[in-house]
Amino acid sequence: MLLMRIRHKIFIGYLALVAVAVVLVTVYLLALADVNRRYSDLLNHGQKVLLHAHYLSSAIQREVIAVRTLQQVEDPNITTEFEGSIEDQRKALDNIEPLFTSDEDKQLVSKARDLSRQYSDVNHRVIELARIGQSEAAQLLSQKDGEPLRAQLSSLSLDFVQHKTEEAAVDEAMLDTHVSDVSMRLLLGTVVGILLRCWPPRYSRKG
């Protein structure tokens, strides 16, 4: 009878140990899944910003080349490329905007839209002047008004990358802190599980 009680207690103890192990493994897997999801979101978000910022910069350069070409020769295909580059800038900014949430970021996008619109307006006038034979006036307008706007717009596209890179570094640091916190909780859970398994302590009888 005494042997049965001992076996029963041992069996209950092992069940408790298995239960604690299952709980710890479940918590660990859930925590790991959460960490992986956060890292994935962080990487995807940063990559999207960099991708659309690259598209914006590329579209600006295409507009520059198209305008310079149209100042020399009137070509419908180049005109189509010119208009397409303007549309691609708009699309890039449309795709970047939802990725930014703060007021500062939104103001950055709004400024980029204004610069893009102003630059395109100037280029339309430059092309029209060149078309009617006023090449010198077109060149002067391009250098005086167009070039400063192009420089600001190009600089702003780089600001998107720099700003998001800095923001990503902050988010990564916060995520690292979260990972450390999760690891510490799991370690404490393991220690508590072991202590519960060993409690209450067994004392040998004397005499």
Secondary structure, 3 states (H helix, E strand, C coil): CHHHHHHHHHHHHHHHHHHHHHHHHHHHHHHHHHHHHHHHHHHHHHHHHHHHHHHHHHHHHHHHHHHHHHHHCCCHHHHHHHHHHHHHHHHHHHHHHHHCCCHHHHHHHHHHHHHHHHHHHHHHHHHHHHHCCCHHHHHHHHHHHHHHHHHHHHHHHHHHHHHHHHHHHHHHHHHHHHHHHHHHHHHHHHHHHHHHHHCCCCCCCCC
